[in-house]
């Protein structure tokens, strides 16, 4: 699989802030942008929402918040292309069995040639570590490369 993630530099800044804000528990949200079979262009992310339940090993998103945020993004011609979430400091960036199940459940809602992406991050040693994943045609989870791009004006 030759897919790669192109991510807006402002998104990394936002991801960094949302991860540091909830350093000892998981946080996350949806990823917005555009998608084709070869690349995913990430232009924004959401938070989990005001009424989200954040725990050391899981986050339950606030559906009302995500619905409202997603409707605003659609007006900007940005679409849900995946999810992101943090792992607490000291944890691995490897997807857990729950992460894998979530990714496969989301995959079912996409045309399989436009596989969604998932990002796992953690704040450790004063920096944000991150890994991106997608679902291969054989339904295995694969890590995919990313590259930071400059924000559009």
N, C-alpha and C positions, 0 to 999 in steps of 0.2 A: 504494500500500500504506500503510495507516494503523496498522501495528503499532508498539508502543513497548515499551521495556524499563523495568520498575520494579525497581530494585536496592536491596537492603538496604544501609544505610550501613556495616555491619560487613564486608560483602563487599568494598567498595572498600578498606577498611583492610587486609584480608587480601591482596587483589590487589596493593596498594601494597608490602606487606612482601615478598611472594614475587617481585615484579619487582625491587625494590631488592637483594634477596639475590643475585640472578643478573643484575646490571646489564649485564654485557658479553656475555651469551649469552641465547638464548631460553629461556623457561620457560613453563609453562602447565599446563593440566589440563582437567577437565570442569566444566561449569556445572550446578548443581542448583537446582530450583525447580518451578514450575508454568507451564504454557503453554496458551494458547488462541489462536484466530485473530487476536485484536486486541492481546494483550499477552503478555509473558513476565515472570514474577515470579522474580527471581533471589534465592535465599536462602543460597547457599553456593557455593564453588568448591573444587576439589581442587588440590593441587600435582601436578607431573608424576610425583613418586615418587622414592624413594631410589635406585632403579636406573635412573632416566631418563638419557638421553644428551642433554646440553645443549651446543649449538654456537652460534656467532655467527649462523648463518642456518638454524636448525632445532632442533627438540626432538623426541625420540622418547620417548613416555611409557612408564612402568613398568606393564605390564598387570596384574601381580599386585596391586600397590598400588591401582590404580584399581578393580579388581574388588572388593577388600575395602572400600575407601572407599564405593563405590557401594552395596554391600549394606547398609552402616550407614545411608546416606542414605535408602534405600528403607524401612527400618524407621521412619524419621522422616517418612515420606510425602513425601519430596522425590525428584524424578526427574531424570534426565539430560535437559537441554533444550538442550545445545550444548557448545561448547568455547571456551576462551580461551587466548591465548598472548601473550607479550611480544615486542617487537622491540627490539633494542639501541638505546641512545641514538644519535641522529643518523639513525636510519632513519625511514621514513615509516610512517604507520598504514594505508596503502593495502594491501589484501591482495595478496600475491604470487600468481603462477600456481599455486604449490603450495598456498597457502592456499585459493584458489578451488576447486581440485580436491578438497581435503579437505572443504570445506563442501558441495560437491555430493555427495560420497560419503556423508556423514552424512545429508544430506537424503533419500537413498533409503530410509533406515530409519524415516522418519517419515511419518505421514499428511500429505499435501501441504497440507491446510488448517491444519496445526499445524507450520509451518516452524520448525526449530530456529534458534538464534541463535549468533553467533560474536562474540567480543570480541577486539580487538587493542589492546594497551597498550604504553606505553614510559615509562621514567623519564628525564626530561630537565629541566634547569633547576630542580631540586628539586621537581618535581611529576609526578604521574602523568597522562599524557594517554591518552585512551581513545576508541575508536570501536566501535560495535556494528553488526552486519550480519545480514541474513537473505537467504533465497532467495525471489525473487518467483515468481508462477505461471509466468512466461515463462522461468524458470530463470536469470535475471540476478541478480547479487548487488546488494543495495541496502543503503545505510546507513540505520539506523533511530535515532530519538531515544531518549534514556534520561532517567530522572528518579530521583534519589536519594530513598529513603523511609526513615523511621525504623524501627529494628529492633523486632520484636515481642518482648514480654517473655515 
